[in-house]
Amino acid sequence: MLLKNKGQIGPRFLVYLIGLLVMSLGIVLLIKADLGATPWDVLHVGLYYELGLTIGSWSIIVGIFILAAAALISKEFPQAGAFLNMILIGLFIDAYLLLPFMQTPNGLAGKLAVFGFGIVVYCYGMGLYISAQLGAGPRDSLMIALSAKTGWKVRNVRGLMEIAVLTVGWQLGGPVFWGTIVLSLAVGPIVGAALPQCQALTDRFLAKLREKDIYANQMLKEKDRGAS
């Protein structure tokens, strides 16, 4: 069962930040594997090919439009976590792409290894950032808003979103290959397994910090009593 974490903003933001770093690394690994990216990254790469800028910049720009659409549909201002998600992932993607060793492997075996590792890293990064419970990203915000507006199931809304985005990205020349189909089928089950594991890890981390704070407060009170 998902426990609702409250307070401890600093430690939760640390988990959130680590999750976004890990997820962004997964995105870049999938792009560099050159076997097919996620539908949204197909769009970002396609826009990069057609209009320049950087892949991370397009991730942020597309995120702005998505948040605006979600806000118009839901008539609610997006949470701060959605803006952070949008900006930080874009910055992290560009930072990873600047690393000199972040190259596409020459052989198929190397590409498959990078692709498989990228899927796991991407899914567990997503699980970590969600476990911090600091707000959904732009795409998840739009998915939730559309689901609430139409009454359709979340998985159906997300599926239609992914198909529409993939179609546009493909037309722009984004990296669509058999790996894109594998990602579409594999990400859901892997995230489904990763999320409870990441949530349990985050909950344990936060619980230990609470115990330390309680112990420190008790020691401080005892010290104050001794001094009086």
Summary of the structure (lengths in Angstrom):
residues: 228
radius of gyration: 20.1
end to end distance: 45.7
largest distance: 75.9
contacts: 748
relative contact order: 0.19
helix: 79%
strand: 0%
